[in-house]
Amino acid sequence: MSNILKKYKSYIVSVLIALAVGGLSALLTKDNMNIYSQINMPSFAPPPVVFAIVWPILYVLMGISSGGIFDALKGDRERRSAVLTIYGVNLGVNFLWSIIFFNLRAFMFSFIWLLLLAGVIIVMIKEFARVKKWLGYLQIPYLLWVAFAGVLNLAIYMMN
């Protein structure tokens, strides 16, 4: 068992970090999640439970990719630091979106923030894929979900 933990330590720690960021964001916005039932929503808006299923999966994929980057670039600390900095920026921008949307109810600004997040994700995918293609590919569902969230966010802004 200890050999398995040692072998996958980077992945386990990275997944836990990503989930912790998502969990903290959810904790800080939980009192304002009721907004989802109080505002006009487009017909394509999924029920809240979908978000509770999708986001943890995306955070796990982010963690796997960042753990892979950590391991793959052990011999190149400067490059590893640069790529993981992009990942950290991604986590920070991601973290702040829900606060902007749910706590501040700044729907237009949160849409613009999602555009920033999408740009950071694209850069992250490219950098991850330069290290190992599959690490970048793991982030494509995340980019697609953020694109959907952007369309949903813009529709909410326009309807409210």
Stockholm file with secondary structure:
# STOCKHOLM 1.0

chainA/1-160         MSNILKKYKSYIVSVLIALAVGGLSALLTKDNMNIYSQINMPSFAPPPVVFAIVWPILYVLMGISSGGIFDALKGDRERRSAVLTIYGVNLGVNFLWSIIFFNLRAFMFSFIWLLLLAGVIIVMIKEFARVKKWLGYLQIPYLLWVAFAGVLNLAIYMMN
#=GR chainA/1-160 SS CHHHHHHTHHHHHHHHHHHHHHHHHHHHHGGGTTHHHHSCCCTTCCCHHHHHHHHHHHHHHHHHHHHHHHHHTTTCHHHHHHHHHHHHHHHHHHHHHHIIIIISCCHHHHHHHHHHHHHHHHHHHHHHHHHCHHHHHTTHHHHHHHHHHHHHHHHHHHHC
#=GC SS_cons         CHHHHHHTHHHHHHHHHHHHHHHHHHHHHGGGTTHHHHSCCCTTCCCHHHHHHHHHHHHHHHHHHHHHHHHHTTTCHHHHHHHHHHHHHHHHHHHHHHIIIIISCCHHHHHHHHHHHHHHHHHHHHHHHHHCHHHHHTTHHHHHHHHHHHHHHHHHHHHC
//
